[in-house]
Amino acid sequence: MISELLGEERIIQSKDWATLLFVLSFAVIAITKSAFENRFADYSKLIVSDKYNKIYKDSSQLMSWFNIALMFVLFVSMSFFIQLILDYMGLASKYDWVLFIQLITICSVFILGKFLVEKIVAVAFDFEELIEQYNLQKVNYRTYISLCLLPINMLLYYTNNLSIMVIYVLISFVLIANILSYLNSLKIYQKFIIGKLFYFILYLCTLEIAPYYFVYYWFTKK
């Protein structure tokens, strides 16, 4: 009886770090919404309207405090989502805070490193402005997806014995949402892409497809 109580207490305590991160993430969203009220209102309609992308299309917006705050939520939300997938597939524990630190480090280094490499390549091939606008759109859509995932992550984290089909549905949702965001960006910049088709295909293969393939390969081997 005592051992069961102690075991239950350890499980409850192990959830504290996740609870704090969820509260912190929602606090960041609330502060961002309060500080950028009009901008957040346009941003919240991103799924149904392209108004936000048209208003805040300047490449300098990529490093604005609005996007920096939402990028923090992106790192937290996506890392939680990956850890939940690993947990439901029996490959890890969703209560492992050390694993979460590893995942959020990998996610942040991967995304920020990818941005840096893309910028270097864009400067080399003389289409820096376009790539920065393209990256800004990707950030907009991906942070939007991460905001949608955050309450779902919280629900999954505190729910046990959930059907694995729910996880597959969520993975499909994330993949489809990202593909649609790519297609939308390609539609917007199709004139430029046609003019520099060879460079764009090179960029697509080396900086959009290859990194995700290596990450997938690394995860499957681990």
C-alpha positions as CSV (number, residue, x, y, z in Angstrom):
1,M,0.0,0.0,0.0
2,I,2.8,2.4,1.0
3,S,4.8,1.6,-2.1
4,E,1.7,2.2,-4.3
5,L,1.2,5.6,-2.7
6,L,4.9,6.5,-3.2
7,G,4.7,5.4,-6.8
8,E,1.6,7.5,-7.4
9,E,3.3,10.5,-5.7
10,R,6.4,10.2,-8.0
11,I,4.1,10.2,-11.1
12,I,2.3,13.3,-9.9
13,Q,5.5,15.1,-9.1
14,S,6.9,14.2,-12.5
15,K,4.1,16.0,-14.2
16,D,5.0,19.3,-12.5
17,W,7.6,20.4,-15.1
18,A,5.1,19.8,-17.9
19,T,2.4,21.8,-16.1
20,L,4.7,24.7,-15.6
21,L,5.7,24.7,-19.3
22,F,2.0,24.6,-20.4
23,V,1.2,27.5,-18.1
24,L,4.3,29.4,-19.3
25,S,3.3,28.8,-22.9
26,F,-0.3,30.0,-22.4
27,A,1.1,33.0,-20.5
28,V,3.4,33.9,-23.4
29,I,0.4,33.7,-25.8
30,A,-1.7,35.9,-23.5
31,I,1.0,38.5,-23.2
32,T,1.6,38.5,-26.9
33,K,-2.1,38.9,-27.6
34,S,-2.3,41.8,-25.2
35,A,0.9,43.5,-26.5
36,F,0.0,43.1,-30.2
37,E,-3.8,43.1,-30.0
38,N,-4.6,44.1,-33.6
39,R,-1.8,42.0,-35.1
40,F,-2.8,39.0,-33.1
41,A,-6.4,39.4,-34.3
42,D,-5.3,39.3,-37.9
43,Y,-3.0,36.4,-37.1
44,S,-5.8,34.4,-35.6
45,K,-7.6,34.5,-38.9
46,L,-4.6,33.1,-40.8
47,I,-6.4,29.8,-41.5
48,V,-9.2,31.5,-43.4
49,S,-7.6,34.7,-44.7
50,D,-4.2,35.8,-46.2
51,K,-4.6,39.3,-44.8
52,Y,-1.9,38.8,-42.1
53,N,0.7,37.6,-44.6
54,K,0.0,40.6,-46.9
55,I,0.2,43.2,-44.1
56,Y,3.3,41.8,-42.3
57,K,5.2,40.6,-45.3
58,D,8.4,42.7,-44.7
59,S,11.3,40.4,-44.0
60,S,12.3,42.4,-40.9
61,Q,9.2,41.0,-39.2
62,L,10.9,37.6,-39.0
63,M,12.8,38.7,-35.9
64,S,10.1,40.8,-34.4
65,W,9.1,40.2,-30.7
66,F,5.8,38.9,-31.9
67,N,7.4,36.1,-33.9
68,I,10.1,35.4,-31.3
69,A,7.4,34.8,-28.6
70,L,5.4,32.5,-30.9
71,M,8.6,30.7,-31.9
72,F,9.1,29.8,-28.2
73,V,5.6,28.3,-28.2
74,L,6.4,26.5,-31.4
75,F,9.5,24.8,-29.8
76,V,7.6,23.8,-26.7
77,S,4.5,22.6,-28.6
78,M,6.3,20.6,-31.3
79,S,8.7,19.0,-28.7
80,F,5.8,17.9,-26.6
81,F,4.1,16.5,-29.6
82,I,7.1,14.5,-30.6
83,Q,7.5,13.2,-27.1
84,L,3.8,12.2,-26.9
85,I,4.2,10.3,-30.2
86,L,7.2,8.4,-28.9
87,D,5.3,7.7,-25.7
88,Y,2.2,6.3,-27.4
89,M,4.4,4.2,-29.6
90,G,6.1,2.7,-26.6
91,L,9.5,4.2,-27.4
92,A,9.8,6.7,-24.5
93,S,8.0,8.2,-21.5
94,K,6.0,11.4,-21.8
95,Y,6.9,12.1,-18.1
96,D,10.7,12.2,-18.9
97,W,11.7,15.8,-18.6
98,V,15.3,15.0,-19.6
99,L,14.0,13.7,-22.9
100,F,12.0,16.9,-23.4
101,I,15.1,19.0,-22.9
102,Q,16.8,17.0,-25.5
103,L,13.9,17.2,-27.9
104,I,13.4,21.0,-27.5
105,T,17.2,21.5,-28.0
106,I,17.2,19.4,-31.1
107,C,14.1,21.2,-32.5
108,S,15.4,24.7,-31.8
109,V,18.9,24.0,-33.1
110,F,17.4,22.3,-36.2
111,I,15.0,25.1,-37.1
112,L,17.4,28.0,-36.3
113,G,20.3,26.2,-38.0
114,K,18.2,25.6,-41.0
115,F,17.2,29.3,-41.2
116,L,20.9,30.3,-41.0
117,V,21.9,27.9,-43.8
118,E,19.0,29.0,-46.0
119,K,20.1,32.6,-45.5
120,I,23.7,31.8,-46.5
121,V,22.5,30.0,-49.6
122,A,20.1,32.8,-50.5
123,V,22.9,35.4,-50.3
124,A,25.1,33.2,-52.5
125,F,22.4,32.8,-55.2
126,D,21.2,36.4,-54.8
127,F,17.6,35.9,-53.7
128,E,17.9,36.7,-50.0
129,E,14.8,38.9,-49.9
130,L,12.6,36.2,-51.3
131,I,13.8,33.5,-49.0
132,E,13.3,35.7,-46.0
133,Q,9.8,36.4,-47.0
134,Y,9.3,32.7,-47.7
135,N,10.7,31.8,-44.3
136,L,8.5,34.4,-42.7
137,Q,5.4,32.7,-44.2
138,K,6.6,29.3,-43.0
139,V,7.1,30.7,-39.5
140,N,3.6,32.2,-39.6
141,Y,1.9,28.9,-40.6
142,R,4.0,26.7,-38.3
143,T,3.6,28.8,-35.2
144,Y,-0.2,28.8,-36.0
145,I,-0.2,25.0,-36.2
146,S,1.8,24.9,-32.9
147,L,-0.7,27.1,-31.2
148,C,-3.5,24.8,-32.3
149,L,-1.5,21.8,-31.1
150,L,-0.8,23.2,-27.6
151,P,-4.2,22.5,-26.0
152,I,-4.2,19.1,-27.8
153,N,-0.8,18.3,-26.3
154,M,-2.1,19.2,-22.9
155,L,-5.1,16.9,-23.3
156,L,-2.9,14.0,-24.6
157,Y,-0.4,14.5,-21.8
158,Y,-3.0,14.2,-19.0
159,T,-4.9,11.4,-20.7
160,N,-3.9,7.7,-20.5
161,N,-5.0,4.7,-22.6
162,L,-5.8,6.8,-25.6
163,S,-6.2,5.0,-29.0
164,I,-3.1,5.1,-31.2
165,M,-5.4,6.1,-34.1
166,V,-5.8,9.5,-32.5
167,I,-2.1,10.0,-32.7
168,Y,-2.0,8.9,-36.4
169,V,-4.9,11.4,-37.1
170,L,-2.9,14.2,-35.4
171,I,0.3,13.3,-37.3
172,S,-1.7,13.4,-40.6
173,F,-3.2,16.7,-39.6
174,V,0.2,18.2,-39.0
175,L,1.7,16.8,-42.2
176,I,-1.3,18.0,-44.3
177,A,-1.3,21.4,-42.7
178,N,2.5,21.8,-43.5
179,I,2.0,20.6,-47.1
180,L,-0.8,23.0,-47.7
181,S,1.3,25.9,-46.3
182,Y,4.1,25.0,-48.7
183,L,1.7,24.9,-51.6
184,N,0.3,28.2,-50.7
185,S,3.8,29.7,-50.6
186,L,4.6,28.2,-53.9
187,K,1.5,29.7,-55.4
188,I,2.4,33.2,-54.2
189,Y,6.0,33.0,-55.5
190,Q,5.4,31.0,-58.6
191,K,6.5,33.7,-61.0
192,F,9.9,34.0,-59.3
193,I,10.2,30.2,-59.0
194,I,9.6,29.8,-62.8
195,G,12.3,32.3,-63.5
196,K,14.9,30.5,-61.3
197,L,13.5,27.0,-61.5
198,F,16.9,25.2,-61.3
199,Y,18.0,27.1,-58.2
200,F,14.7,26.6,-56.5
201,I,14.8,22.8,-57.2
202,L,18.3,22.7,-55.8
203,Y,17.1,24.7,-52.7
204,L,14.1,22.4,-52.3
205,C,16.1,19.2,-52.4
206,T,19.0,20.3,-50.2
207,L,17.3,22.5,-47.6
208,E,13.7,21.4,-47.5
209,I,13.7,17.6,-48.2
210,A,17.2,16.4,-47.1
211,P,17.1,17.8,-43.6
212,Y,13.8,16.1,-42.7
213,Y,15.0,12.9,-44.3
214,F,18.2,12.9,-42.1
215,V,16.1,13.7,-39.0
216,Y,13.7,10.8,-39.8
217,Y,16.7,8.5,-40.4
218,W,18.3,9.5,-37.1
219,F,15.1,8.9,-35.1
220,T,14.5,5.5,-36.7
221,K,18.0,4.4,-36.0
222,K,17.9,5.7,-32.4
